[in-house]
């Protein structure tokens, strides 16, 4: 007997009633629709706790995942609008609580949870997610101590990223005014909620994108205290990377002294509170003025002492020196004495020069020069025959040299080679002049005018090559009569 599910006018299933085999069947669509309505009515609002597995964000913006525990799994979908409201970075292995409704997907005969929201399942899950992200960013070197930069001693302009309505900005401005009045630029952002992380990261990037004349010298990222969920925006990866990548030094002042976020690790300096951040950012102006005044007094005292010591040393040196007027008078007397001696010395020197000139001029008389010229001419005339003799000797030497050159050419051993002769030379370099010497040598070199060849001695003369018969010309072949 077949069992058919019964429905009332609303489409709900009634108790199973046995029917005959001729009962009309359901269509697949009818049955799927009936199941869908039943499941959605029974589980229209549920909260399910489980571990995320297979997290995937589609190009449409919808997110698909599986919630699982140690015994079962549940397919879950998060539509685009709900996915945009997530307050944390969902990923595999995170335990969450999903709120939504259970429905069916007739196209695959599956049931699934359509989640309206996801929240982390307790502080333990948050800390697990935090430690995982912290290890990842630390491995990239974003928290390294060598990346930290020194803060400016007196920043000309300070940028503050915080909520414009909270007590944090009032505390920072009040503390800066008390310590060292400075120009402050406030970039108002949300510091809590699903959009807070993106707004904080954009604010940091916006300050860094300003022109040099408008850009702050120091940034303070601040928020008041709260639970770990309230401060979670400052643990988001986008905020941590924005702080680590800032070209402007950053002070992180998030929460109270016991609160710690990943932004504190990435910042160049961590402040326990927003008020402490203002104290770290600027010194106390009154203390600086007092310090400058104190240093001015010390400098004036030191200069006065140095001047007094220099005056004492100058007086001591002055006492060691003789009277300048006496020194000038002595030098004047010496100049006068040297002037008188110079006149006498110049006169004596002129007299000696005149005597030497007279002696030299006597040697240069014209008659004496003519006598020396005549003697030189006579010596040249006597040497003329010797010059002609040298010319004849040179000519005879040249003729003899030319004759020896012609004889050397006649005796050149390679000259006969040009007339068809050859020279045989053994391996020892000696000339072979007989057949017996050639047989004894065995191998030797034969040199011709255009080169040399190797040869082997043998008693049998070379054979004459056979005359090659030329093939008859086919054109002259006589044709047969047949």
Order of alpha helices (4+ residues) and beta strands (2+ residues): beta-beta-alpha-beta-beta-beta-alpha-beta-beta-alpha-beta-alpha-beta-alpha-beta-alpha-beta-alpha-beta-alpha-alpha-alpha-alpha-beta-beta-alpha-beta-beta
